Amino acid sequence: MGAPTSHKASGGNLRLIGLVILAAIAAWPWFSGPFALHLAVLTCLNILVVNGLAIIARTGQLSFGHAAFAAIGAYAAVILSIQAGWNILIAAVVGIALSAFAAFLLGWVILRLKGVYFVLVTFSFGELTRLAALDWSELTGGANGIANIAPLTLFGFAFDTRLRFYVLALVVAVLSLLLMRRLFSSNFGHAIDAVHENAALAESSGLSVHKIQLVAFVVGSSLAALGGILQARYIGFVSPESFNTSVSVAYITMLVIGGQRSVWGPLVGALVLTPLPEFFRGAVQTQHIFYGAALILILRFLPGGLASLATRFRRARAGAAQGEAQ
């Protein structure tokens, strides 16, 4: 009888901590300067993209080409709106749809692969996407990218200041967290967990493992595409190096350090690691060494990520209280 209560208490602690972190992020602009506000925007955009990666990882697969879907969405939306003159909103929807379609085609072929084979194929897809953006210079601008992208305008309102864009990015990040929470608590979420725990048993129980993984792959890639589109509009520039393999590795690092199995994991990971490159400006190799060391330490000593610290602390406190009572 004690286990459900303990589980609810743990979930309540995590929700409280997550809400406190969200409140701190929301209050950030009123207690910080322009550069800190810039980091806050990037943090919210990273939360959105890493949420998509978390949905894919929940099925037991880890994509090393996640940034490629952000690139497809960003390039498609920018090209359609600037070069073809489409409405910004319609171009964004088409960009997300193209990224989702690419994820569907790729996922249909590779999702039966497991472990290192899946990692290698998604890594290769990310590199192919980057090389395509480099070589298709008449459309993508090649290595020079596409510059002077106009600020995002929706229904006549221009998000042309950092504060305005921050509000938009924060709203989108919160909505993606709510989507994740709703998804993981739904029947489909339970099916995802079953596939992650034991794919063979889930298949024998009547679940279509391939279909479940494919839907998760498409949804997660669509969130990445939305994040890429918003990033391009915020920065005003898009290039192949904006979505290279290092970016995909950074997303994975955020997810693992934050917590792969927690709704709040992407938020915690993005909040911790987004400002990190500023401490390693001019020392990219040092940054990669830090990422690698952090991943090793987290996987070894805290496999549930930083989001699991609240649960560990609660259990330790409960154990201490029980010891005193005895």
N, C-alpha and C positions, 0 to 999 in steps of 0.2 A: 504493500500500500504506500510505502514511502517513496518509491521510484518516480511515479508520475509527478508528485509534488516537487521533488528535487529537480526534475526535468523542466517543469514550469518555472521554478525559481531561477534556474540557469538561463532559460530563454528570456525571462523578465530582466535579468541583469544585463544580458547582451543588448536587448532593446533599449534599455535605459542608457547604456554607454554609447550606443550608436546614435541615439537622439541627442545626447550631450555633444558628441562630436559634430553632428549636423548643425546644431545650434551655434557651435563655435565657428564653423565654416561660414554660416550665414552672417554672423556678426563681424567676420574678418574685415570687410571693407571699411567699417566705421572706426577701426582701431589700427589701421595700417596705412602705409604709403602706396604709391602707384605700382611699385615693383611687387610688393606683397600681394596686391590685388591681381596682378598678372599671374602670379603663381597660384592664386585661388581659382582663377578661371581654368588654368591648365589642370589643376587637381580635379575639378568637377568634370572636365572632359575625359580625363583618365579614368575616373570612377565609371563613367558611362561605358567606355570601351572595355575595361576590365570586367565589368558586369557581364558583357557578352561572352568574354573568355570563360568566366565562371560557369555560365550555363553549359558551355561545351565540355569543360573539365568535369562537370558533375556526372557526365555519362561515363567517365573513366578515360577520356581521350584528352591529350594536351596538344593544342595546335601551335606550331612554331611559325605559322604564316598568318597570324591574326591581323597584323598590320596591313597585309595585302588587301583585305576586304575594306579596311578604312581607306586605302589608296583608291580602290575601284570606285567607291562611293564619292570620294572627294573629287577625283578627276572628272568623273561623269557629270556630276552636278555643276562643276565650274565650267567645263567645256560647253555644256548645253545652255547654261545661262549667259555666258560671256560671248562665246563664238557663234552660237545658234540663236541667241536672243530669247531664249525661253524664260518664262516666269520662274523666279527663284524657287518658289515652293514646289512647283511641278518638276523642275529640274532636280531638286533634292529627293523627291519621291521616286523619280526614275532612277537616280543614282543608287538609292537604297535597294530598289527592285533589281537592278543589274547586279549589285553585290550579292543579294540573296539568291539570284539565279545562278551566279558563278559558284556560290557555296553549295547549292543543290547539285549542280553537275559534278563538282569535285567530291562532295560528300557521298554521292551515289556510287562513285567508283572506289573511294579509298576507305570508307568507314568500316569495312570488314577487316582492314589491316589493324594490327595491334602493336602497342609498344613502340619500339625504335623505328619500325617500318612506317607507322603513321607519322611520327615525328619527322622522319627524313622526307616524306612526300610533301607534308605541309611546309617544311623548310624550303624545299625545291620550288613549290608553288609561289611562295613569297619572293624568292629570288627571280623567278620568271616574270612575275608581275613588275618588279622593279626594273628589270632589263627591258621589258616591253615599253615602260614609260620612258626609259632612256632612248630607245631606238626610234620610237614613233614621235620624233621631234616636231614634225609639222603640226601635230595635234596637241602634244603634251608639253612642248617647249624643250624636250630633252633634258640634259643636265641643268640647264638654266631654269627649268620649271616655268610656272605661270605666276607672274607677279601682278601687283596692283589690283588685286581682287577686291571688289567693292564690298563694304560692310553689308551684313545680312539685313534685309528689309522684309518685314512680314506685315501685311495688311496696312501698309503705309507708315509703319513705325520702324525707324532705323535703329539697329543696335550698333551705333557708331561710337560709343564710348566704352571704356573697360567696365564701368559700373553697370551699364545697361546689359552688356554681354554677360557679365558675371551673374546677374539675376536670371537671365535665360539659361545659362549653363547650370546654375544651381537647381532650377526647376526641373530641367531635363534629367539631371543626375538623381534627384529625389524620385522622379517618376520611374526611372529605371530600377531603383532600389525597391520601390513598391511593386513593380512588375516581377522582379526576382522573387520577392517574398510571396506574392500571390501564386507565382508559377510553382515554386518549390513546395507549397502547402496544398497544391491541387492534386488531383488524381494523376495527371501527367508527371508532376514532380515526384510522386511516390513511384511511378513507373521508372523514371530516371534513376532514382536511388536503387531500385531493384536491379536495374541493368548494371549499375556501378558495382554493387555488392557481388553479384553472381550472374553474369550474362547468360550462361548456359541454363541455369535454373529459371531465370526470367523467361527465356525462350520456351522452355518446356511447360511453363505455366500459361502459355498462350499469348505472351507479349511479343510484339515484333521489335526485336532489338535494333535492327537496322533502321526501321522507320522512326523509332524514338530518337536514336542518335542523329538521324538526318534532320528531324525537326529542330532539335536542340542546336545543331550545327548551323542551320539556316537562321534561326532566331538570334543566336549569338553573333553571327557574322553581320546581320542587319544592324545590330546595335553598334558594332564597330564602324560600319559605313556611316551611320548617323554621326558618330564621334568624329570621323574624318572630315565630313562635310562641315561641321561646326568649327573644327580646328582651322580648316582652310579659310573660312569666312572671317574668323577671328584674327588670325595672323596676317591674312591678306596675301598669302603666298603658299604655293604647293609645289613640291619637287619630289623626284624619286627617293632622295635621301630623307625626306620627311617620314617615310614609311619603310625603312630598310629592316634588315634582320635584327639589328640592335634594338630597334623600337619594339619588335615582337618579344624579344628577350626581356626588355624592361617591363612589358605588360605581364609576362609570365612571373617575373620576380615579384611584382606588386601583388599578384594573386596568391602566390605561395607564401610570401611573408605575411600578408594580411590574413589568409586562411581560405583554403579552397572549398571547404564544406560549410562556410558560414555566409549568410546573407550580407553581413557587415564586413567580410574579409576584403572585398575590393575597395571599400571606403577607407579602411585602415591602411591597406597597402599603398593606395594612391596618396593618401595624406602623408605617409612617412617618406615615400620615395620620390614624389614629384619635385620637391625642393632640392633633392640630393645633388643633381648635376651642378647646381650653383656652387656647391662646396668643392666640386672637382673640375671647375672651369679651367680648361687648358691641360687637364690631366685625364683624358678619356680612359686610358688603360687602367689607371688607378680606380676609376669608377667601376670598370668591369671586374676588377679584382675584388672590390667591395661587394658587388652583386653576387659573385660566385661564393665568397666567404659567407655572406649573409644567408644564401640559399642552403649551403651545407649545414650551417649552425641551426637554422630553423628546422630543416628536415630531420636533423639528428636529435635535437633537444625539445623542439616545439612543433611537431608535425601538424598540429591543428592551426598553426599560424598565430599571430599576435592577438587575433580576435578570440582565441581560446584561453587567453590569460585570465579573463573574468571568471570563466568556469573553474579553472584551476585554483584561483584564489578563493572562490566560494567553497570548493571542496576542502581545501586546506583549513579554512576557517571553521567549517562544519566538523572536520575531524578533530581540530583542537578543542572545540566546545564539547564534543562527545567525550574526549579524553578527560577533560576537567570534571565532567558530570560523573564519570566512573571513579 
